[in-house]
């Protein structure tokens, strides 16, 4: 089981954010998924989240740099993130 910072795209800052929502290792991250992980982070962060963070988490789950995500997956994640942003502004 890898520590989060051993995964691609996950530095100390993002690992700390993931830890703050109860995601402590690779197995937990894969189980919860990128969409649920970013949704949890957004609920506790007033700022400091962005679409690239979601891409980074998905890339880490897939074991690749986020730049290597296919365009279809990036579009799916982008649409999801826009929905989260709308919900956050309403709250």
N, CA, C and O atoms as a GROMACS GRO file, in nm:
protein
  364
    1UNK      N    1   0.085  -0.118   0.000
    1UNK     CA    2   0.000   0.000   0.000
    1UNK      C    3   0.090   0.124   0.000
    1UNK      O    4   0.172   0.142   0.089
    2UNK      N    5   0.072   0.208  -0.100
    2UNK     CA    6   0.154   0.327  -0.114
    2UNK      C    7   0.100   0.442  -0.031
    2UNK      O    8  -0.021   0.457  -0.013
    3UNK      N    9   0.193   0.522   0.020
    3UNK     CA   10   0.152   0.647   0.081
    3UNK      C   11   0.105   0.739  -0.031
    3UNK      O   12   0.145   0.722  -0.146
    4UNK      N   13   0.022   0.833   0.001
    4UNK     CA   14  -0.032   0.924  -0.101
    4UNK      C   15   0.076   0.998  -0.176
    4UNK      O   16   0.066   1.014  -0.298
    5UNK      N   17   0.180   1.045  -0.106
    5UNK     CA   18   0.283   1.124  -0.173
    5UNK      C   19   0.370   1.040  -0.266
    5UNK      O   20   0.449   1.095  -0.343
    6UNK      N   21   0.357   0.910  -0.261
    6UNK     CA   22   0.430   0.824  -0.355
    6UNK      C   23   0.355   0.807  -0.487
    6UNK      O   24   0.408   0.752  -0.583
    7UNK      N   25   0.230   0.854  -0.490
    7UNK     CA   26   0.150   0.844  -0.613
    7UNK      C   27   0.181   0.962  -0.704
    7UNK      O   28   0.220   1.069  -0.656
    8UNK      N   29   0.164   0.945  -0.835
    8UNK     CA   30   0.184   1.057  -0.926
    8UNK      C   31   0.089   1.171  -0.891
    8UNK      O   32  -0.026   1.146  -0.854
    9UNK      N   33   0.134   1.293  -0.904
    9UNK     CA   34   0.053   1.414  -0.888
    9UNK      C   35   0.023   1.454  -0.744
    9UNK      O   36  -0.030   1.562  -0.720
   10UNK      N   37   0.055   1.370  -0.648
   10UNK     CA   38   0.019   1.398  -0.509
   10UNK      C   39   0.141   1.447  -0.432
   10UNK      O   40   0.231   1.370  -0.398
   11UNK      N   41   0.142   1.577  -0.406
   11UNK     CA   42   0.246   1.636  -0.324
   11UNK      C   43   0.199   1.648  -0.180
   11UNK      O   44   0.091   1.601  -0.145
   12UNK      N   45   0.280   1.711  -0.099
   12UNK     CA   46   0.248   1.724   0.043
   12UNK      C   47   0.117   1.800   0.066
   12UNK      O   48   0.038   1.762   0.152
   13UNK      N   49   0.094   1.906  -0.010
   13UNK     CA   50  -0.026   1.987   0.011
   13UNK      C   51  -0.152   1.908  -0.021
   13UNK      O   52  -0.246   1.908   0.059
   14UNK      N   53  -0.155   1.843  -0.135
   14UNK     CA   54  -0.273   1.766  -0.172
   14UNK      C   55  -0.291   1.646  -0.078
   14UNK      O   56  -0.404   1.612  -0.042
   15UNK      N   57  -0.182   1.582  -0.040
   15UNK     CA   58  -0.191   1.471   0.054
   15UNK      C   59  -0.252   1.518   0.186
   15UNK      O   60  -0.334   1.447   0.246
   16UNK      N   61  -0.213   1.636   0.230
   16UNK     CA   62  -0.268   1.690   0.355
   16UNK      C   63  -0.419   1.714   0.341
   16UNK      O   64  -0.495   1.685   0.434
   17UNK      N   65  -0.462   1.767   0.226
   17UNK     CA   66  -0.604   1.790   0.203
   17UNK      C   67  -0.680   1.657   0.202
   17UNK      O   68  -0.788   1.646   0.261
   18UNK      N   69  -0.624   1.558   0.137
   18UNK     CA   70  -0.688   1.426   0.134
   18UNK      C   71  -0.694   1.366   0.275
   18UNK      O   72  -0.796   1.309   0.314
   19UNK      N   73  -0.586   1.378   0.349
   19UNK     CA   74  -0.585   1.329   0.488
   19UNK      C   75  -0.691   1.398   0.572
   19UNK      O   76  -0.754   1.335   0.657
   20UNK      N   77  -0.712   1.527   0.547
   20UNK     CA   78  -0.809   1.602   0.628
   20UNK      C   79  -0.953   1.554   0.606
   20UNK      O   80  -1.040   1.582   0.688
   21UNK      N   81  -0.977   1.483   0.497
   21UNK     CA   82  -1.112   1.428   0.473
   21UNK      C   83  -1.113   1.276   0.492
   21UNK      O   84  -1.206   1.208   0.449
   22UNK      N   85  -1.010   1.224   0.557
   22UNK     CA   86  -1.007   1.083   0.594
   22UNK      C   87  -0.948   0.988   0.493
   22UNK      O   88  -0.958   0.866   0.509
   23UNK      N   89  -0.885   1.041   0.389
   23UNK     CA   90  -0.821   0.956   0.288
   23UNK      C   91  -0.672   0.953   0.319
   23UNK      O   92  -0.602   1.053   0.305
   24UNK      N   93  -0.625   0.836   0.362
   24UNK     CA   94  -0.489   0.827   0.415
   24UNK      C   95  -0.392   0.746   0.331
   24UNK      O   96  -0.272   0.751   0.355
   25UNK      N   97  -0.443   0.671   0.233
   25UNK     CA   98  -0.353   0.588   0.153
   25UNK      C   99  -0.413   0.560   0.016
   25UNK      O  100  -0.527   0.597  -0.013
   26UNK      N  101  -0.335   0.493  -0.067
   26UNK     CA  102  -0.376   0.463  -0.204
   26UNK      C  103  -0.505   0.381  -0.209
   26UNK      O  104  -0.593   0.409  -0.290
   27UNK      N  105  -0.515   0.281  -0.125
   27UNK     CA  106  -0.633   0.194  -0.124
   27UNK      C  107  -0.760   0.274  -0.095
   27UNK      O  108  -0.862   0.256  -0.161
   28UNK      N  109  -0.752   0.362   0.003
   28UNK     CA  110  -0.868   0.444   0.038
   28UNK      C  111  -0.903   0.540  -0.076
   28UNK      O  112  -1.020   0.560  -0.106
   29UNK      N  113  -0.801   0.598  -0.139
   29UNK     CA  114  -0.824   0.690  -0.250
   29UNK      C  115  -0.893   0.619  -0.366
   29UNK      O  116  -0.988   0.671  -0.424
   30UNK      N  117  -0.845   0.502  -0.400
   30UNK     CA  118  -0.906   0.426  -0.510
   30UNK      C  119  -1.049   0.386  -0.476
   30UNK      O  120  -1.136   0.386  -0.563
   31UNK      N  121  -1.072   0.352  -0.350
   31UNK     CA  122  -1.207   0.311  -0.310
   31UNK      C  123  -1.305   0.427  -0.319
   31UNK      O  124  -1.417   0.410  -0.368
   32UNK      N  125  -1.265   0.544  -0.274
   32UNK     CA  126  -1.356   0.659  -0.273
   32UNK      C  127  -1.369   0.722  -0.412
   32UNK      O  128  -1.476   0.772  -0.447
   33UNK      N  129  -1.263   0.720  -0.492
   33UNK     CA  130  -1.266   0.777  -0.626
   33UNK      C  131  -1.238   0.926  -0.628
   33UNK      O  132  -1.251   0.994  -0.526
   34UNK      N  133  -1.201   0.974  -0.742
   34UNK     CA  134  -1.160   1.115  -0.755
   34UNK      C  135  -1.276   1.212  -0.733
   34UNK      O  136  -1.258   1.316  -0.669
   35UNK      N  137  -1.393   1.180  -0.785
   35UNK     CA  138  -1.507   1.271  -0.772
   35UNK      C  139  -1.549   1.287  -0.626
   35UNK      O  140  -1.571   1.399  -0.579
   36UNK      N  141  -1.560   1.176  -0.556
   36UNK     CA  142  -1.598   1.185  -0.415
   36UNK      C  143  -1.490   1.251  -0.332
   36UNK      O  144  -1.520   1.324  -0.237
   37UNK      N  145  -1.364   1.227  -0.366
   37UNK     CA  146  -1.254   1.289  -0.292
   37UNK      C  147  -1.258   1.440  -0.305
   37UNK      O  148  -1.247   1.511  -0.206
   38UNK      N  149  -1.274   1.490  -0.427
   38UNK     CA  150  -1.276   1.636  -0.446
   38UNK      C  151  -1.401   1.696  -0.382
   38UNK      O  152  -1.396   1.807  -0.328
   39UNK      N  153  -1.512   1.626  -0.388
   39UNK     CA  154  -1.634   1.676  -0.324
   39UNK      C  155  -1.614   1.691  -0.174
   39UNK      O  156  -1.659   1.789  -0.115
   40UNK      N  157  -1.547   1.595  -0.111
   40UNK     CA  158  -1.518   1.604   0.032
   40UNK      C  159  -1.426   1.722   0.062
   40UNK      O  160  -1.447   1.794   0.159
   41UNK      N  161  -1.324   1.740  -0.022
   41UNK     CA  162  -1.230   1.850   0.000
   41UNK      C  163  -1.302   1.984  -0.014
   41UNK      O  164  -1.280   2.075   0.067
   42UNK      N  165  -1.386   1.997  -0.114
   42UNK     CA  166  -1.459   2.123  -0.135
   42UNK      C  167  -1.547   2.157  -0.016
   42UNK      O  168  -1.566   2.274   0.016
   43UNK      N  169  -1.602   2.056   0.050
   43UNK     CA  170  -1.690   2.084   0.164
   43UNK      C  171  -1.616   2.145   0.282
   43UNK      O  172  -1.677   2.212   0.365
   44UNK      N  173  -1.484   2.123   0.290
   44UNK     CA  174  -1.409   2.181   0.402
   44UNK      C  175  -1.318   2.296   0.361
   44UNK      O  176  -1.267   2.368   0.447
   45UNK      N  177  -1.299   2.315   0.232
   45UNK     CA  178  -1.212   2.420   0.182
   45UNK      C  179  -1.296   2.538   0.131
   45UNK      O  180  -1.386   2.519   0.050
   46UNK      N  181  -1.266   2.656   0.179
   46UNK     CA  182  -1.334   2.775   0.125
   46UNK      C  183  -1.273   2.815  -0.009
   46UNK      O  184  -1.342   2.873  -0.093
   47UNK      N  185  -1.148   2.786  -0.028
   47UNK     CA  186  -1.079   2.814  -0.153
   47UNK      C  187  -0.964   2.715  -0.165
   47UNK      O  188  -0.943   2.632  -0.076
   48UNK      N  189  -0.892   2.723  -0.273
   48UNK     CA  190  -0.777   2.636  -0.287
   48UNK      C  191  -0.804   2.508  -0.362
   48UNK      O  192  -0.715   2.423  -0.373
   49UNK      N  193  -0.925   2.492  -0.414
   49UNK     CA  194  -0.951   2.376  -0.499
   49UNK      C  195  -0.965   2.424  -0.643
   49UNK      O  196  -1.005   2.538  -0.669
   50UNK      N  197  -0.932   2.336  -0.735
   50UNK     CA  198  -0.944   2.371  -0.876
   50UNK      C  199  -0.960   2.242  -0.957
   50UNK      O  200  -0.945   2.132  -0.906
   51UNK      N  201  -0.992   2.260  -1.082
   51UNK     CA  202  -1.011   2.145  -1.170
   51UNK      C  203  -0.883   2.062  -1.180
   51UNK      O  204  -0.888   1.940  -1.191
   52UNK      N  205  -0.768   2.129  -1.177
   52UNK     CA  206  -0.642   2.056  -1.188
   52UNK      C  207  -0.621   1.963  -1.069
   52UNK      O  208  -0.558   1.858  -1.082
   53UNK      N  209  -0.675   1.999  -0.954
   53UNK     CA  210  -0.666   1.912  -0.837
   53UNK      C  211  -0.746   1.784  -0.862
   53UNK      O  212  -0.701   1.675  -0.827
   54UNK      N  213  -0.863   1.799  -0.921
   54UNK     CA  214  -0.943   1.681  -0.955
   54UNK      C  215  -0.870   1.595  -1.057
   54UNK      O  216  -0.866   1.472  -1.044
   55UNK      N  217  -0.812   1.658  -1.159
   55UNK     CA  218  -0.734   1.583  -1.257
   55UNK      C  219  -0.617   1.510  -1.189
   55UNK      O  220  -0.588   1.394  -1.221
   56UNK      N  221  -0.551   1.578  -1.097
   56UNK     CA  222  -0.437   1.518  -1.026
   56UNK      C  223  -0.480   1.395  -0.948
   56UNK      O  224  -0.410   1.293  -0.949
   57UNK      N  225  -0.593   1.404  -0.881
   57UNK     CA  226  -0.642   1.289  -0.803
   57UNK      C  227  -0.676   1.172  -0.895
   57UNK      O  228  -0.642   1.058  -0.866
   58UNK      N  229  -0.744   1.202  -1.006
   58UNK     CA  230  -0.778   1.095  -1.100
   58UNK      C  231  -0.652   1.033  -1.159
   58UNK      O  232  -0.643   0.911  -1.172
   59UNK      N  233  -0.556   1.116  -1.195
   59UNK     CA  234  -0.430   1.063  -1.247
   59UNK      C  235  -0.360   0.974  -1.145
   59UNK      O  236  -0.306   0.870  -1.181
   60UNK      N  237  -0.362   1.014  -1.019
   60UNK     CA  238  -0.301   0.934  -0.913
   60UNK      C  239  -0.369   0.798  -0.904
   60UNK      O  240  -0.303   0.695  -0.888
   61UNK      N  241  -0.500   0.798  -0.913
   61UNK     CA  242  -0.575   0.672  -0.908
   61UNK      C  243  -0.536   0.582  -1.025
   61UNK      O  244  -0.522   0.461  -1.009
   62UNK      N  245  -0.520   0.643  -1.142
   62UNK     CA  246  -0.483   0.566  -1.261
   62UNK      C  247  -0.333   0.534  -1.268
   62UNK      O  248  -0.290   0.452  -1.349
   63UNK      N  249  -0.254   0.600  -1.182
   63UNK     CA  250  -0.110   0.577  -1.181
   63UNK      C  251  -0.036   0.651  -1.291
   63UNK      O  252   0.071   0.608  -1.334
   64UNK      N  253  -0.094   0.764  -1.337
   64UNK     CA  254  -0.032   0.842  -1.443
   64UNK      C  255  -0.028   0.990  -1.407
   64UNK      O  256  -0.101   1.034  -1.317
   65UNK      N  257   0.055   1.066  -1.474
   65UNK     CA  258   0.053   1.211  -1.459
   65UNK      C  259  -0.082   1.260  -1.513
   65UNK      O  260  -0.134   1.204  -1.610
   66UNK      N  261  -0.137   1.362  -1.452
   66UNK     CA  262  -0.271   1.407  -1.492
   66UNK      C  263  -0.276   1.456  -1.635
   66UNK      O  264  -0.382   1.452  -1.698
   67UNK      N  265  -0.165   1.501  -1.688
   67UNK     CA  266  -0.161   1.547  -1.828
   67UNK      C  267  -0.192   1.433  -1.924
   67UNK      O  268  -0.233   1.458  -2.038
   68UNK      N  269  -0.173   1.309  -1.879
   68UNK     CA  270  -0.196   1.192  -1.964
   68UNK      C  271  -0.339   1.140  -1.963
   68UNK      O  272  -0.369   1.042  -2.031
   69UNK      N  273  -0.428   1.204  -1.886
   69UNK     CA  274  -0.568   1.161  -1.887
   69UNK      C  275  -0.626   1.182  -2.026
   69UNK      O  276  -0.595   1.281  -2.093
   70UNK      N  277  -0.709   1.090  -2.070
   70UNK     CA  278  -0.768   1.108  -2.202
   70UNK      C  279  -0.872   1.220  -2.199
   70UNK      O  280  -0.928   1.252  -2.094
   71UNK      N  281  -0.895   1.278  -2.315
   71UNK     CA  282  -0.983   1.395  -2.324
   71UNK      C  283  -1.126   1.367  -2.279
   71UNK      O  284  -1.191   1.454  -2.221
   72UNK      N  285  -1.174   1.248  -2.304
   72UNK     CA  286  -1.309   1.211  -2.261
   72UNK      C  287  -1.319   1.215  -2.108
   72UNK      O  288  -1.416   1.268  -2.054
   73UNK      N  289  -1.219   1.160  -2.039
   73UNK     CA  290  -1.218   1.160  -1.893
   73UNK      C  291  -1.204   1.303  -1.840
   73UNK      O  292  -1.270   1.340  -1.743
   74UNK      N  293  -1.119   1.384  -1.904
   74UNK     CA  294  -1.104   1.523  -1.861
   74UNK      C  295  -1.236   1.599  -1.874
   74UNK      O  296  -1.272   1.677  -1.787
   75UNK      N  297  -1.308   1.576  -1.982
   75UNK     CA  298  -1.436   1.644  -2.002
   75UNK      C  299  -1.538   1.599  -1.898
   75UNK      O  300  -1.612   1.681  -1.844
   76UNK      N  301  -1.542   1.471  -1.870
   76UNK     CA  302  -1.632   1.418  -1.766
   76UNK      C  303  -1.601   1.482  -1.630
   76UNK      O  304  -1.691   1.526  -1.560
   77UNK      N  305  -1.474   1.488  -1.596
   77UNK     CA  306  -1.433   1.548  -1.468
   77UNK      C  307  -1.461   1.697  -1.465
   77UNK      O  308  -1.502   1.751  -1.362
   78UNK      N  309  -1.439   1.763  -1.576
   78UNK     CA  310  -1.465   1.907  -1.585
   78UNK      C  311  -1.613   1.937  -1.563
   78UNK      O  312  -1.648   2.028  -1.488
   79UNK      N  313  -1.700   1.861  -1.627
   79UNK     CA  314  -1.844   1.879  -1.610
   79UNK      C  315  -1.884   1.856  -1.463
   79UNK      O  316  -1.966   1.930  -1.408
   80UNK      N  317  -1.827   1.755  -1.402
   80UNK     CA  318  -1.857   1.725  -1.262
   80UNK      C  319  -1.810   1.841  -1.173
   80UNK      O  320  -1.883   1.884  -1.084
   81UNK      N  321  -1.691   1.891  -1.198
   81UNK     CA  322  -1.637   1.999  -1.116
   81UNK      C  323  -1.722   2.125  -1.128
   81UNK      O  324  -1.746   2.195  -1.029
   82UNK      N  325  -1.767   2.155  -1.249
   82UNK     CA  326  -1.853   2.273  -1.269
   82UNK      C  327  -1.982   2.260  -1.190
   82UNK      O  328  -2.031   2.358  -1.134
   83UNK      N  329  -2.037   2.139  -1.185
   83UNK     CA  330  -2.157   2.114  -1.105
   83UNK      C  331  -2.129   2.139  -0.956
   83UNK      O  332  -2.210   2.201  -0.887
   84UNK      N  333  -2.015   2.091  -0.909
   84UNK     CA  334  -1.980   2.114  -0.768
   84UNK      C  335  -1.965   2.262  -0.737
   84UNK      O  336  -2.008   2.309  -0.632
   85UNK      N  337  -1.904   2.336  -0.828
   85UNK     CA  338  -1.886   2.480  -0.807
   85UNK      C  339  -2.021   2.550  -0.798
   85UNK      O  340  -2.039   2.639  -0.715
   86UNK      N  341  -2.116   2.512  -0.884
   86UNK     CA  342  -2.248   2.572  -0.880
   86UNK      C  343  -2.317   2.544  -0.746
   86UNK      O  344  -2.377   2.633  -0.686
   87UNK      N  345  -2.306   2.422  -0.702
   87UNK     CA  346  -2.368   2.385  -0.575
   87UNK      C  347  -2.304   2.464  -0.460
   87UNK      O  348  -2.373   2.510  -0.369
   88UNK      N  349  -2.175   2.481  -0.466
   88UNK     CA  350  -2.104   2.552  -0.359
   88UNK      C  351  -2.146   2.700  -0.354
   88UNK      O  352  -2.160   2.756  -0.246
   89UNK      N  353  -2.165   2.761  -0.469
   89UNK     CA  354  -2.203   2.903  -0.471
   89UNK      C  355  -2.346   2.923  -0.422
   89UNK      O  356  -2.379   3.029  -0.370
   90UNK      N  357  -2.430   2.821  -0.437
   90UNK     CA  358  -2.568   2.830  -0.389
   90UNK      C  359  -2.571   2.818  -0.237
   90UNK      O  360  -2.652   2.882  -0.171
   91UNK      N  361  -2.484   2.736  -0.182
   91UNK     CA  362  -2.482   2.710  -0.036
   91UNK      C  363  -2.447   2.832   0.044
   91UNK      O  364  -2.441   2.826   0.167
   0.00000   0.00000   0.00000
